[in-house]
Amino acid sequence: MTTFRRKLTPETVRRLTLSAEPWLSCDDCFAAVDEYVELLLANAPDDMPALRAHLSGCSACCEEARSLLLLVAADENVDPGPALRRLEEF
Ligand SMILES: [Zn+2]
């Protein structure tokens, strides 16, 4: 019988939850990134944690998302600043 106990801090729980996210391939990310960019530009709540997790670990897709965000923002004539900051605040 083991009495070993690990204290779970909120930070540990967050990490465990993050690593349990469904794994996204770059193709999956590419397919959903336009939706994510729209979400950021609309200042909507971030309900795509798997995508965010992928972007935080994949500089290629993060760069792609940034370019798309700037493109869409220019197209819709909105200020990309706040959305860009949200994209980059990993
Ligand atoms: Zn990727």
PDB file of the backbone (N, CA, C, O) and the ligand in Angstrom, with CONECT records:
HET     ZN  A 101       1
ATOM      1  N   MET A   1       0.839  -1.195   0.000  1.00  0.00           N
ATOM      2  CA  MET A   1       0.000   0.000   0.000  1.00  0.00           C
ATOM      3  C   MET A   1       0.873   1.244   0.000  1.00  0.00           C
ATOM      4  O   MET A   1       1.674   1.442   0.914  1.00  0.00           O
ATOM      5  N   THR A   2       0.733   2.037  -0.965  1.00  0.00           N
ATOM      6  CA  THR A   2       1.557   3.238  -1.037  1.00  0.00           C
ATOM      7  C   THR A   2       0.811   4.442  -0.469  1.00  0.00           C
ATOM      8  O   THR A   2      -0.393   4.615  -0.657  1.00  0.00           O
ATOM      9  N   THR A   3       1.561   5.235   0.211  1.00  0.00           N
ATOM     10  CA  THR A   3       0.958   6.436   0.777  1.00  0.00           C
ATOM     11  C   THR A   3       1.431   7.676   0.023  1.00  0.00           C
ATOM     12  O   THR A   3       1.199   8.813   0.434  1.00  0.00           O
ATOM     13  N   PHE A   4       2.100   7.411  -1.092  1.00  0.00           N
ATOM     14  CA  PHE A   4       2.623   8.505  -1.884  1.00  0.00           C
ATOM     15  C   PHE A   4       1.488   9.391  -2.399  1.00  0.00           C
ATOM     16  O   PHE A   4       0.519   8.919  -2.994  1.00  0.00           O
ATOM     17  N   ARG A   5       1.637  10.635  -2.159  1.00  0.00           N
ATOM     18  CA  ARG A   5       0.637  11.572  -2.671  1.00  0.00           C
ATOM     19  C   ARG A   5       1.324  12.733  -3.355  1.00  0.00           C
ATOM     20  O   ARG A   5       2.279  13.306  -2.830  1.00  0.00           O
ATOM     21  N   ARG A   6       0.854  13.058  -4.473  1.00  0.00           N
ATOM     22  CA  ARG A   6       1.389  14.214  -5.175  1.00  0.00           C
ATOM     23  C   ARG A   6       0.372  15.353  -5.060  1.00  0.00           C
ATOM     24  O   ARG A   6      -0.822  15.199  -5.314  1.00  0.00           O
ATOM     25  N   LYS A   7       0.910  16.480  -4.669  1.00  0.00           N
ATOM     26  CA  LYS A   7       0.026  17.634  -4.556  1.00  0.00           C
ATOM     27  C   LYS A   7      -0.178  18.233  -5.945  1.00  0.00           C
ATOM     28  O   LYS A   7       0.780  18.600  -6.626  1.00  0.00           O
ATOM     29  N   LEU A   8      -1.413  18.322  -6.342  1.00  0.00           N
ATOM     30  CA  LEU A   8      -1.711  18.887  -7.648  1.00  0.00           C
ATOM     31  C   LEU A   8      -1.981  20.385  -7.532  1.00  0.00           C
ATOM     32  O   LEU A   8      -2.984  20.814  -6.961  1.00  0.00           O
ATOM     33  N   THR A   9      -1.082  21.143  -8.075  1.00  0.00           N
ATOM     34  CA  THR A   9      -1.304  22.584  -8.104  1.00  0.00           C
ATOM     35  C   THR A   9      -2.173  22.892  -9.318  1.00  0.00           C
ATOM     36  O   THR A   9      -2.240  22.090 -10.249  1.00  0.00           O
ATOM     37  N   PRO A  10      -2.829  24.027  -9.317  1.00  0.00           N
ATOM     38  CA  PRO A  10      -3.618  24.397 -10.500  1.00  0.00           C
ATOM     39  C   PRO A  10      -2.784  24.382 -11.775  1.00  0.00           C
ATOM     40  O   PRO A  10      -3.274  24.024 -12.846  1.00  0.00           O
ATOM     41  N   GLU A  11      -1.517  24.775 -11.647  1.00  0.00           N
ATOM     42  CA  GLU A  11      -0.633  24.801 -12.806  1.00  0.00           C
ATOM     43  C   GLU A  11      -0.413  23.385 -13.348  1.00  0.00           C
ATOM     44  O   GLU A  11      -0.435  23.169 -14.559  1.00  0.00           O
ATOM     45  N   THR A  12      -0.202  22.422 -12.440  1.00  0.00           N
ATOM     46  CA  THR A  12      -0.002  21.036 -12.863  1.00  0.00           C
ATOM     47  C   THR A  12      -1.247  20.508 -13.558  1.00  0.00           C
ATOM     48  O   THR A  12      -1.171  19.843 -14.592  1.00  0.00           O
ATOM     49  N   VAL A  13      -2.388  20.818 -12.969  1.00  0.00           N
ATOM     50  CA  VAL A  13      -3.650  20.371 -13.559  1.00  0.00           C
ATOM     51  C   VAL A  13      -3.808  20.953 -14.956  1.00  0.00           C
ATOM     52  O   VAL A  13      -4.259  20.276 -15.880  1.00  0.00           O
ATOM     53  N   ARG A  14      -3.430  22.216 -15.093  1.00  0.00           N
ATOM     54  CA  ARG A  14      -3.554  22.875 -16.392  1.00  0.00           C
ATOM     55  C   ARG A  14      -2.672  22.173 -17.435  1.00  0.00           C
ATOM     56  O   ARG A  14      -3.094  21.936 -18.567  1.00  0.00           O
ATOM     57  N   ARG A  15      -1.443  21.850 -17.027  1.00  0.00           N
ATOM     58  CA  ARG A  15      -0.522  21.180 -17.946  1.00  0.00           C
ATOM     59  C   ARG A  15      -1.039  19.808 -18.349  1.00  0.00           C
ATOM     60  O   ARG A  15      -0.975  19.417 -19.514  1.00  0.00           O
ATOM     61  N   LEU A  16      -1.556  19.082 -17.351  1.00  0.00           N
ATOM     62  CA  LEU A  16      -2.081  17.745 -17.628  1.00  0.00           C
ATOM     63  C   LEU A  16      -3.256  17.837 -18.597  1.00  0.00           C
ATOM     64  O   LEU A  16      -3.393  17.029 -19.516  1.00  0.00           O
ATOM     65  N   THR A  17      -4.095  18.835 -18.368  1.00  0.00           N
ATOM     66  CA  THR A  17      -5.262  19.011 -19.228  1.00  0.00           C
ATOM     67  C   THR A  17      -4.825  19.369 -20.643  1.00  0.00           C
ATOM     68  O   THR A  17      -5.380  18.881 -21.628  1.00  0.00           O
ATOM     69  N   LEU A  18      -3.821  20.229 -20.717  1.00  0.00           N
ATOM     70  CA  LEU A  18      -3.312  20.633 -22.028  1.00  0.00           C
ATOM     71  C   LEU A  18      -2.770  19.447 -22.803  1.00  0.00           C
ATOM     72  O   LEU A  18      -3.066  19.281 -23.986  1.00  0.00           O
ATOM     73  N   SER A  19      -1.970  18.616 -22.129  1.00  0.00           N
ATOM     74  CA  SER A  19      -1.345  17.504 -22.826  1.00  0.00           C
ATOM     75  C   SER A  19      -2.370  16.437 -23.211  1.00  0.00           C
ATOM     76  O   SER A  19      -2.081  15.558 -24.024  1.00  0.00           O
ATOM     77  N   ALA A  20      -3.567  16.517 -22.626  1.00  0.00           N
ATOM     78  CA  ALA A  20      -4.612  15.556 -22.956  1.00  0.00           C
ATOM     79  C   ALA A  20      -5.463  16.035 -24.131  1.00  0.00           C
ATOM     80  O   ALA A  20      -6.389  15.352 -24.569  1.00  0.00           O
ATOM     81  N   GLU A  21      -5.129  17.214 -24.624  1.00  0.00           N
ATOM     82  CA  GLU A  21      -5.895  17.714 -25.764  1.00  0.00           C
ATOM     83  C   GLU A  21      -5.713  16.779 -26.954  1.00  0.00           C
ATOM     84  O   GLU A  21      -4.665  16.150 -27.106  1.00  0.00           O
ATOM     85  N   PRO A  22      -6.732  16.693 -27.788  1.00  0.00           N
ATOM     86  CA  PRO A  22      -6.542  15.894 -29.009  1.00  0.00           C
ATOM     87  C   PRO A  22      -5.421  16.488 -29.837  1.00  0.00           C
ATOM     88  O   PRO A  22      -5.336  17.705 -30.002  1.00  0.00           O
ATOM     89  N   TRP A  23      -4.578  15.642 -30.346  1.00  0.00           N
ATOM     90  CA  TRP A  23      -3.433  16.099 -31.105  1.00  0.00           C
ATOM     91  C   TRP A  23      -3.872  16.545 -32.484  1.00  0.00           C
ATOM     92  O   TRP A  23      -4.592  15.824 -33.174  1.00  0.00           O
ATOM     93  N   LEU A  24      -3.448  17.712 -32.882  1.00  0.00           N
ATOM     94  CA  LEU A  24      -3.796  18.226 -34.200  1.00  0.00           C
ATOM     95  C   LEU A  24      -2.581  18.123 -35.107  1.00  0.00           C
ATOM     96  O   LEU A  24      -1.466  18.456 -34.705  1.00  0.00           O
ATOM     97  N   SER A  25      -2.798  17.671 -36.307  1.00  0.00           N
ATOM     98  CA  SER A  25      -1.723  17.721 -37.294  1.00  0.00           C
ATOM     99  C   SER A  25      -1.714  19.118 -37.905  1.00  0.00           C
ATOM    100  O   SER A  25      -2.640  19.899 -37.689  1.00  0.00           O
ATOM    101  N   CYS A  26      -0.673  19.431 -38.664  1.00  0.00           N
ATOM    102  CA  CYS A  26      -0.618  20.734 -39.313  1.00  0.00           C
ATOM    103  C   CYS A  26      -1.764  20.873 -40.308  1.00  0.00           C
ATOM    104  O   CYS A  26      -2.284  21.972 -40.501  1.00  0.00           O
ATOM    105  N   ASP A  27      -2.164  19.768 -40.944  1.00  0.00           N
ATOM    106  CA  ASP A  27      -3.291  19.806 -41.878  1.00  0.00           C
ATOM    107  C   ASP A  27      -4.581  20.154 -41.148  1.00  0.00           C
ATOM    108  O   ASP A  27      -5.369  20.972 -41.621  1.00  0.00           O
ATOM    109  N   ASP A  28      -4.795  19.520 -39.978  1.00  0.00           N
ATOM    110  CA  ASP A  28      -5.986  19.816 -39.173  1.00  0.00           C
ATOM    111  C   ASP A  28      -5.983  21.283 -38.779  1.00  0.00           C
ATOM    112  O   ASP A  28      -7.004  21.968 -38.831  1.00  0.00           O
ATOM    113  N   CYS A  29      -4.812  21.739 -38.388  1.00  0.00           N
ATOM    114  CA  CYS A  29      -4.655  23.119 -37.953  1.00  0.00           C
ATOM    115  C   CYS A  29      -4.976  24.057 -39.109  1.00  0.00           C
ATOM    116  O   CYS A  29      -5.700  25.039 -38.945  1.00  0.00           O
ATOM    117  N   PHE A  30      -4.433  23.746 -40.274  1.00  0.00           N
ATOM    118  CA  PHE A  30      -4.635  24.573 -41.461  1.00  0.00           C
ATOM    119  C   PHE A  30      -6.122  24.649 -41.818  1.00  0.00           C
ATOM    120  O   PHE A  30      -6.612  25.690 -42.254  1.00  0.00           O
ATOM    121  N   ALA A  31      -6.829  23.534 -41.626  1.00  0.00           N
ATOM    122  CA  ALA A  31      -8.247  23.470 -41.976  1.00  0.00           C
ATOM    123  C   ALA A  31      -9.105  24.333 -41.043  1.00  0.00           C
ATOM    124  O   ALA A  31     -10.182  24.790 -41.426  1.00  0.00           O
ATOM    125  N   ALA A  32      -8.624  24.549 -39.830  1.00  0.00           N
ATOM    126  CA  ALA A  32      -9.441  25.249 -38.836  1.00  0.00           C
ATOM    127  C   ALA A  32      -8.936  26.646 -38.514  1.00  0.00           C
ATOM    128  O   ALA A  32      -9.595  27.403 -37.801  1.00  0.00           O
ATOM    129  N   VAL A  33      -7.754  26.988 -39.047  1.00  0.00           N
ATOM    130  CA  VAL A  33      -7.118  28.229 -38.598  1.00  0.00           C
ATOM    131  C   VAL A  33      -7.897  29.476 -39.030  1.00  0.00           C
ATOM    132  O   VAL A  33      -7.869  30.494 -38.339  1.00  0.00           O
ATOM    133  N   ASP A  34      -8.592  29.396 -40.170  1.00  0.00           N
ATOM    134  CA  ASP A  34      -9.363  30.577 -40.597  1.00  0.00           C
ATOM    135  C   ASP A  34     -10.501  30.853 -39.615  1.00  0.00           C
ATOM    136  O   ASP A  34     -10.831  32.004 -39.328  1.00  0.00           O
ATOM    137  N   GLU A  35     -11.091  29.769 -39.107  1.00  0.00           N
ATOM    138  CA  GLU A  35     -12.153  29.919 -38.110  1.00  0.00           C
ATOM    139  C   GLU A  35     -11.600  30.543 -36.822  1.00  0.00           C
ATOM    140  O   GLU A  35     -12.243  31.374 -36.179  1.00  0.00           O
ATOM    141  N   TYR A  36     -10.389  30.110 -36.476  1.00  0.00           N
ATOM    142  CA  TYR A  36      -9.755  30.627 -35.253  1.00  0.00           C
ATOM    143  C   TYR A  36      -9.420  32.112 -35.403  1.00  0.00           C
ATOM    144  O   TYR A  36      -9.596  32.903 -34.476  1.00  0.00           O
ATOM    145  N   VAL A  37      -8.939  32.464 -36.578  1.00  0.00           N
ATOM    146  CA  VAL A  37      -8.597  33.866 -36.851  1.00  0.00           C
ATOM    147  C   VAL A  37      -9.849  34.751 -36.771  1.00  0.00           C
ATOM    148  O   VAL A  37      -9.811  35.850 -36.218  1.00  0.00           O
ATOM    149  N   GLU A  38     -10.956  34.252 -37.335  1.00  0.00           N
ATOM    150  CA  GLU A  38     -12.224  34.993 -37.268  1.00  0.00           C
ATOM    151  C   GLU A  38     -12.652  35.187 -35.811  1.00  0.00           C
ATOM    152  O   GLU A  38     -13.129  36.250 -35.412  1.00  0.00           O
ATOM    153  N   LEU A  39     -12.460  34.120 -35.036  1.00  0.00           N
ATOM    154  CA  LEU A  39     -12.804  34.157 -33.614  1.00  0.00           C
ATOM    155  C   LEU A  39     -12.001  35.228 -32.883  1.00  0.00           C
ATOM    156  O   LEU A  39     -12.539  35.991 -32.081  1.00  0.00           O
ATOM    157  N   LEU A  40     -10.699  35.271 -33.178  1.00  0.00           N
ATOM    158  CA  LEU A  40      -9.837  36.264 -32.534  1.00  0.00           C
ATOM    159  C   LEU A  40     -10.224  37.679 -32.950  1.00  0.00           C
ATOM    160  O   LEU A  40     -10.280  38.587 -32.121  1.00  0.00           O
ATOM    161  N   LEU A  41     -10.489  37.856 -34.235  1.00  0.00           N
ATOM    162  CA  LEU A  41     -10.830  39.184 -34.750  1.00  0.00           C
ATOM    163  C   LEU A  41     -12.181  39.659 -34.230  1.00  0.00           C
ATOM    164  O   LEU A  41     -12.412  40.860 -34.089  1.00  0.00           O
ATOM    165  N   ALA A  42     -13.070  38.714 -33.946  1.00  0.00           N
ATOM    166  CA  ALA A  42     -14.391  39.060 -33.416  1.00  0.00           C
ATOM    167  C   ALA A  42     -14.332  39.253 -31.902  1.00  0.00           C
ATOM    168  O   ALA A  42     -15.335  39.569 -31.260  1.00  0.00           O
ATOM    169  N   ASN A  43     -13.120  39.054 -31.339  1.00  0.00           N
ATOM    170  CA  ASN A  43     -12.930  39.140 -29.894  1.00  0.00           C
ATOM    171  C   ASN A  43     -13.847  38.172 -29.151  1.00  0.00           C
ATOM    172  O   ASN A  43     -14.334  38.471 -28.060  1.00  0.00           O
ATOM    173  N   ALA A  44     -14.072  37.021 -29.755  1.00  0.00           N
ATOM    174  CA  ALA A  44     -14.933  35.991 -29.170  1.00  0.00           C
ATOM    175  C   ALA A  44     -14.116  35.138 -28.201  1.00  0.00           C
ATOM    176  O   ALA A  44     -12.890  35.086 -28.308  1.00  0.00           O
ATOM    177  N   PRO A  45     -14.782  34.467 -27.254  1.00  0.00           N
ATOM    178  CA  PRO A  45     -14.054  33.604 -26.322  1.00  0.00           C
ATOM    179  C   PRO A  45     -13.313  32.496 -27.076  1.00  0.00           C
ATOM    180  O   PRO A  45     -13.825  31.949 -28.052  1.00  0.00           O
ATOM    181  N   ASP A  46     -12.124  32.180 -26.619  1.00  0.00           N
ATOM    182  CA  ASP A  46     -11.292  31.161 -27.242  1.00  0.00           C
ATOM    183  C   ASP A  46     -11.803  29.769 -26.858  1.00  0.00           C
ATOM    184  O   ASP A  46     -11.524  29.272 -25.767  1.00  0.00           O
ATOM    185  N   ASP A  47     -12.557  29.150 -27.775  1.00  0.00           N
ATOM    186  CA  ASP A  47     -13.085  27.822 -27.466  1.00  0.00           C
ATOM    187  C   ASP A  47     -12.436  26.753 -28.339  1.00  0.00           C
ATOM    188  O   ASP A  47     -13.015  25.692 -28.573  1.00  0.00           O
ATOM    189  N   MET A  48     -11.232  27.042 -28.816  1.00  0.00           N
ATOM    190  CA  MET A  48     -10.523  26.063 -29.646  1.00  0.00           C
ATOM    191  C   MET A  48      -9.172  25.744 -29.016  1.00  0.00           C
ATOM    192  O   MET A  48      -8.133  26.057 -29.598  1.00  0.00           O
ATOM    193  N   PRO A  49      -9.169  25.128 -27.842  1.00  0.00           N
ATOM    194  CA  PRO A  49      -7.903  24.899 -27.121  1.00  0.00           C
ATOM    195  C   PRO A  49      -6.932  23.992 -27.866  1.00  0.00           C
ATOM    196  O   PRO A  49      -5.717  24.157 -27.754  1.00  0.00           O
ATOM    197  N   ALA A  50      -7.459  23.038 -28.623  1.00  0.00           N
ATOM    198  CA  ALA A  50      -6.558  22.125 -29.338  1.00  0.00           C
ATOM    199  C   ALA A  50      -5.781  22.887 -30.408  1.00  0.00           C
ATOM    200  O   ALA A  50      -4.590  22.656 -30.618  1.00  0.00           O
ATOM    201  N   LEU A  51      -6.478  23.794 -31.073  1.00  0.00           N
ATOM    202  CA  LEU A  51      -5.828  24.599 -32.101  1.00  0.00           C
ATOM    203  C   LEU A  51      -4.788  25.517 -31.479  1.00  0.00           C
ATOM    204  O   LEU A  51      -3.680  25.679 -31.990  1.00  0.00           O
ATOM    205  N   ARG A  52      -5.181  26.109 -30.364  1.00  0.00           N
ATOM    206  CA  ARG A  52      -4.268  27.014 -29.674  1.00  0.00           C
ATOM    207  C   ARG A  52      -3.019  26.259 -29.212  1.00  0.00           C
ATOM    208  O   ARG A  52      -1.896  26.752 -29.322  1.00  0.00           O
ATOM    209  N   ALA A  53      -3.247  25.060 -28.694  1.00  0.00           N
ATOM    210  CA  ALA A  53      -2.114  24.239 -28.240  1.00  0.00           C
ATOM    211  C   ALA A  53      -1.181  23.930 -29.409  1.00  0.00           C
ATOM    212  O   ALA A  53       0.041  23.940 -29.260  1.00  0.00           O
ATOM    213  N   HIS A  54      -1.766  23.657 -30.562  1.00  0.00           N
ATOM    214  CA  HIS A  54      -0.931  23.369 -31.733  1.00  0.00           C
ATOM    215  C   HIS A  54      -0.129  24.614 -32.143  1.00  0.00           C
ATOM    216  O   HIS A  54       1.070  24.539 -32.414  1.00  0.00           O
ATOM    217  N   LEU A  55      -0.817  25.746 -32.180  1.00  0.00           N
ATOM    218  CA  LEU A  55      -0.142  26.986 -32.595  1.00  0.00           C
ATOM    219  C   LEU A  55       1.005  27.342 -31.663  1.00  0.00           C
ATOM    220  O   LEU A  55       2.041  27.845 -32.096  1.00  0.00           O
ATOM    221  N   SER A  56       0.803  27.071 -30.358  1.00  0.00           N
ATOM    222  CA  SER A  56       1.844  27.431 -29.399  1.00  0.00           C
ATOM    223  C   SER A  56       3.084  26.560 -29.581  1.00  0.00           C
ATOM    224  O   SER A  56       4.179  26.947 -29.173  1.00  0.00           O
ATOM    225  N   GLY A  57       2.917  25.379 -30.195  1.00  0.00           N
ATOM    226  CA  GLY A  57       4.063  24.489 -30.358  1.00  0.00           C
ATOM    227  C   GLY A  57       4.565  24.399 -31.790  1.00  0.00           C
ATOM    228  O   GLY A  57       5.564  23.731 -32.056  1.00  0.00           O
ATOM    229  N   CYS A  58       3.889  25.059 -32.706  1.00  0.00           N
ATOM    230  CA  CYS A  58       4.255  24.926 -34.122  1.00  0.00           C
ATOM    231  C   CYS A  58       4.438  26.305 -34.731  1.00  0.00           C
ATOM    232  O   CYS A  58       3.464  26.994 -35.036  1.00  0.00           O
ATOM    233  N   SER A  59       5.692  26.704 -34.906  1.00  0.00           N
ATOM    234  CA  SER A  59       5.960  28.063 -35.369  1.00  0.00           C
ATOM    235  C   SER A  59       5.488  28.259 -36.805  1.00  0.00           C
ATOM    236  O   SER A  59       5.106  29.368 -37.181  1.00  0.00           O
ATOM    237  N   ALA A  60       5.509  27.202 -37.612  1.00  0.00           N
ATOM    238  CA  ALA A  60       5.063  27.315 -39.010  1.00  0.00           C
ATOM    239  C   ALA A  60       3.586  27.685 -39.063  1.00  0.00           C
ATOM    240  O   ALA A  60       3.194  28.594 -39.794  1.00  0.00           O
ATOM    241  N   CYS A  61       2.764  26.974 -38.283  1.00  0.00           N
ATOM    242  CA  CYS A  61       1.330  27.253 -38.280  1.00  0.00           C
ATOM    243  C   CYS A  61       1.036  28.582 -37.601  1.00  0.00           C
ATOM    244  O   CYS A  61       0.104  29.286 -37.989  1.00  0.00           O
ATOM    245  N   CYS A  62       1.821  28.927 -36.596  1.00  0.00           N
ATOM    246  CA  CYS A  62       1.626  30.195 -35.902  1.00  0.00           C
ATOM    247  C   CYS A  62       1.897  31.347 -36.870  1.00  0.00           C
ATOM    248  O   CYS A  62       1.189  32.354 -36.869  1.00  0.00           O
ATOM    249  N   GLU A  63       2.926  31.184 -37.688  1.00  0.00           N
ATOM    250  CA  GLU A  63       3.262  32.202 -38.685  1.00  0.00           C
ATOM    251  C   GLU A  63       2.150  32.309 -39.721  1.00  0.00           C
ATOM    252  O   GLU A  63       1.781  33.402 -40.150  1.00  0.00           O
ATOM    253  N   GLU A  64       1.626  31.158 -40.110  1.00  0.00           N
ATOM    254  CA  GLU A  64       0.511  31.081 -41.049  1.00  0.00           C
ATOM    255  C   GLU A  64      -0.710  31.812 -40.494  1.00  0.00           C
ATOM    256  O   GLU A  64      -1.364  32.583 -41.195  1.00  0.00           O
ATOM    257  N   ALA A  65      -1.000  31.550 -39.218  1.00  0.00           N
ATOM    258  CA  ALA A  65      -2.154  32.169 -38.563  1.00  0.00           C
ATOM    259  C   ALA A  65      -1.985  33.678 -38.502  1.00  0.00           C
ATOM    260  O   ALA A  65      -2.939  34.431 -38.693  1.00  0.00           O
ATOM    261  N   ARG A  66      -0.753  34.112 -38.231  1.00  0.00           N
ATOM    262  CA  ARG A  66      -0.480  35.548 -38.132  1.00  0.00           C
ATOM    263  C   ARG A  66      -0.693  36.231 -39.490  1.00  0.00           C
ATOM    264  O   ARG A  66      -1.310  37.293 -39.566  1.00  0.00           O
ATOM    265  N   SER A  67      -0.178  35.613 -40.556  1.00  0.00           N
ATOM    266  CA  SER A  67      -0.342  36.175 -41.900  1.00  0.00           C
ATOM    267  C   SER A  67      -1.814  36.255 -42.266  1.00  0.00           C
ATOM    268  O   SER A  67      -2.283  37.262 -42.797  1.00  0.00           O
ATOM    269  N   LEU A  68      -2.540  35.172 -41.974  1.00  0.00           N
ATOM    270  CA  LEU A  68      -3.967  35.118 -42.296  1.00  0.00           C
ATOM    271  C   LEU A  68      -4.730  36.187 -41.516  1.00  0.00           C
ATOM    272  O   LEU A  68      -5.614  36.859 -42.047  1.00  0.00           O
ATOM    273  N   LEU A  69      -4.366  36.323 -40.244  1.00  0.00           N
ATOM    274  CA  LEU A  69      -5.031  37.311 -39.394  1.00  0.00           C
ATOM    275  C   LEU A  69      -4.868  38.720 -39.972  1.00  0.00           C
ATOM    276  O   LEU A  69      -5.825  39.492 -40.037  1.00  0.00           O
ATOM    277  N   LEU A  70      -3.646  39.038 -40.387  1.00  0.00           N
ATOM    278  CA  LEU A  70      -3.378  40.366 -40.953  1.00  0.00           C
ATOM    279  C   LEU A  70      -4.151  40.576 -42.252  1.00  0.00           C
ATOM    280  O   LEU A  70      -4.672  41.658 -42.522  1.00  0.00           O
ATOM    281  N   LEU A  71      -4.210  39.507 -43.050  1.00  0.00           N
ATOM    282  CA  LEU A  71      -4.921  39.550 -44.329  1.00  0.00           C
ATOM    283  C   LEU A  71      -6.411  39.793 -44.119  1.00  0.00           C
ATOM    284  O   LEU A  71      -7.010  40.663 -44.752  1.00  0.00           O
ATOM    285  N   VAL A  72      -6.998  39.005 -43.217  1.00  0.00           N
ATOM    286  CA  VAL A  72      -8.441  39.103 -42.952  1.00  0.00           C
ATOM    287  C   VAL A  72      -8.766  40.458 -42.323  1.00  0.00           C
ATOM    288  O   VAL A  72      -9.778  41.074 -42.657  1.00  0.00           O
ATOM    289  N   ALA A  73      -7.915  40.915 -41.422  1.00  0.00           N
ATOM    290  CA  ALA A  73      -8.139  42.197 -40.757  1.00  0.00           C
ATOM    291  C   ALA A  73      -8.133  43.338 -41.785  1.00  0.00           C
ATOM    292  O   ALA A  73      -8.966  44.242 -41.727  1.00  0.00           O
ATOM    293  N   ALA A  74      -7.180  43.280 -42.728  1.00  0.00           N
ATOM    294  CA  ALA A  74      -7.107  44.300 -43.761  1.00  0.00           C
ATOM    295  C   ALA A  74      -8.340  44.236 -44.657  1.00  0.00           C
ATOM    296  O   ALA A  74      -8.904  45.255 -45.055  1.00  0.00           O
ATOM    297  N   ASP A  75      -8.735  42.997 -44.960  1.00  0.00           N
ATOM    298  CA  ASP A  75      -9.886  42.764 -45.834  1.00  0.00           C
ATOM    299  C   ASP A  75     -11.173  43.292 -45.204  1.00  0.00           C
ATOM    300  O   ASP A  75     -12.036  43.843 -45.888  1.00  0.00           O
ATOM    301  N   GLU A  76     -11.285  43.112 -43.886  1.00  0.00           N
ATOM    302  CA  GLU A  76     -12.504  43.521 -43.187  1.00  0.00           C
ATOM    303  C   GLU A  76     -12.372  44.912 -42.575  1.00  0.00           C
ATOM    304  O   GLU A  76     -13.279  45.410 -41.907  1.00  0.00           O
ATOM    305  N   ASN A  77     -11.212  45.521 -42.824  1.00  0.00           N
ATOM    306  CA  ASN A  77     -10.964  46.871 -42.341  1.00  0.00           C
ATOM    307  C   ASN A  77     -11.106  46.990 -40.818  1.00  0.00           C
ATOM    308  O   ASN A  77     -11.714  47.928 -40.303  1.00  0.00           O
ATOM    309  N   VAL A  78     -10.525  46.010 -40.117  1.00  0.00           N
ATOM    310  CA  VAL A  78     -10.529  46.069 -38.651  1.00  0.00           C
ATOM    311  C   VAL A  78      -9.089  46.121 -38.154  1.00  0.00           C
ATOM    312  O   VAL A  78      -8.163  45.708 -38.852  1.00  0.00           O
ATOM    313  N   ASP A  79      -8.915  46.627 -36.954  1.00  0.00           N
ATOM    314  CA  ASP A  79      -7.600  46.744 -36.342  1.00  0.00           C
ATOM    315  C   ASP A  79      -7.122  45.358 -35.898  1.00  0.00           C
ATOM    316  O   ASP A  79      -7.756  44.737 -35.045  1.00  0.00           O
ATOM    317  N   PRO A  80      -6.011  44.864 -36.463  1.00  0.00           N
ATOM    318  CA  PRO A  80      -5.546  43.522 -36.112  1.00  0.00           C
ATOM    319  C   PRO A  80      -4.844  43.455 -34.753  1.00  0.00           C
ATOM    320  O   PRO A  80      -4.553  42.369 -34.251  1.00  0.00           O
ATOM    321  N   GLY A  81      -4.572  44.635 -34.156  1.00  0.00           N
ATOM    322  CA  GLY A  81      -3.777  44.689 -32.934  1.00  0.00           C
ATOM    323  C   GLY A  81      -4.218  43.763 -31.808  1.00  0.00           C
ATOM    324  O   GLY A  81      -3.446  42.908 -31.375  1.00  0.00           O
ATOM    325  N   PRO A  82      -5.466  43.923 -31.323  1.00  0.00           N
ATOM    326  CA  PRO A  82      -5.898  43.099 -30.183  1.00  0.00           C
ATOM    327  C   PRO A  82      -5.881  41.602 -30.508  1.00  0.00           C
ATOM    328  O   PRO A  82      -5.473  40.787 -29.680  1.00  0.00           O
ATOM    329  N   ALA A  83      -6.323  41.248 -31.712  1.00  0.00           N
ATOM    330  CA  ALA A  83      -6.355  39.835 -32.105  1.00  0.00           C
ATOM    331  C   ALA A  83      -4.939  39.275 -32.193  1.00  0.00           C
ATOM    332  O   ALA A  83      -4.676  38.137 -31.804  1.00  0.00           O
ATOM    333  N   LEU A  84      -4.031  40.105 -32.714  1.00  0.00           N
ATOM    334  CA  LEU A  84      -2.633  39.702 -32.856  1.00  0.00           C
ATOM    335  C   LEU A  84      -2.010  39.446 -31.481  1.00  0.00           C
ATOM    336  O   LEU A  84      -1.252  38.495 -31.289  1.00  0.00           O
ATOM    337  N   ARG A  85      -2.350  40.323 -30.531  1.00  0.00           N
ATOM    338  CA  ARG A  85      -1.826  40.146 -29.172  1.00  0.00           C
ATOM    339  C   ARG A  85      -2.348  38.859 -28.559  1.00  0.00           C
ATOM    340  O   ARG A  85      -1.610  38.148 -27.876  1.00  0.00           O
ATOM    341  N   ARG A  86      -3.636  38.553 -28.803  1.00  0.00           N
ATOM    342  CA  ARG A  86      -4.196  37.313 -28.269  1.00  0.00           C
ATOM    343  C   ARG A  86      -3.531  36.103 -28.899  1.00  0.00           C
ATOM    344  O   ARG A  86      -3.283  35.100 -28.231  1.00  0.00           O
ATOM    345  N   LEU A  87      -3.246  36.202 -30.176  1.00  0.00           N
ATOM    346  CA  LEU A  87      -2.594  35.100 -30.885  1.00  0.00           C
ATOM    347  C   LEU A  87      -1.210  34.832 -30.312  1.00  0.00           C
ATOM    348  O   LEU A  87      -0.761  33.687 -30.248  1.00  0.00           O
ATOM    349  N   GLU A  88      -0.542  35.898 -29.897  1.00  0.00           N
ATOM    350  CA  GLU A  88       0.850  35.755 -29.484  1.00  0.00           C
ATOM    351  C   GLU A  88       1.039  35.579 -27.978  1.00  0.00           C
ATOM    352  O   GLU A  88       2.161  35.367 -27.516  1.00  0.00           O
ATOM    353  N   GLU A  89      -0.051  35.667 -27.208  1.00  0.00           N
ATOM    354  CA  GLU A  89       0.098  35.560 -25.760  1.00  0.00           C
ATOM    355  C   GLU A  89       0.027  34.101 -25.289  1.00  0.00           C
ATOM    356  O   GLU A  89      -0.929  33.699 -24.625  1.00  0.00           O
ATOM    357  N   PHE A  90       1.041  33.324 -25.636  1.00  0.00           N
ATOM    358  CA  PHE A  90       1.063  31.930 -25.213  1.00  0.00           C
ATOM    359  C   PHE A  90       1.640  31.811 -23.834  1.00  0.00           C
ATOM    360  O   PHE A  90       1.742  30.706 -23.302  1.00  0.00           O
TER     361      PHE A  90
HETATM  362 ZN    ZN A 101       1.546  23.030 -37.385  1.00  0.00          ZN2+
END
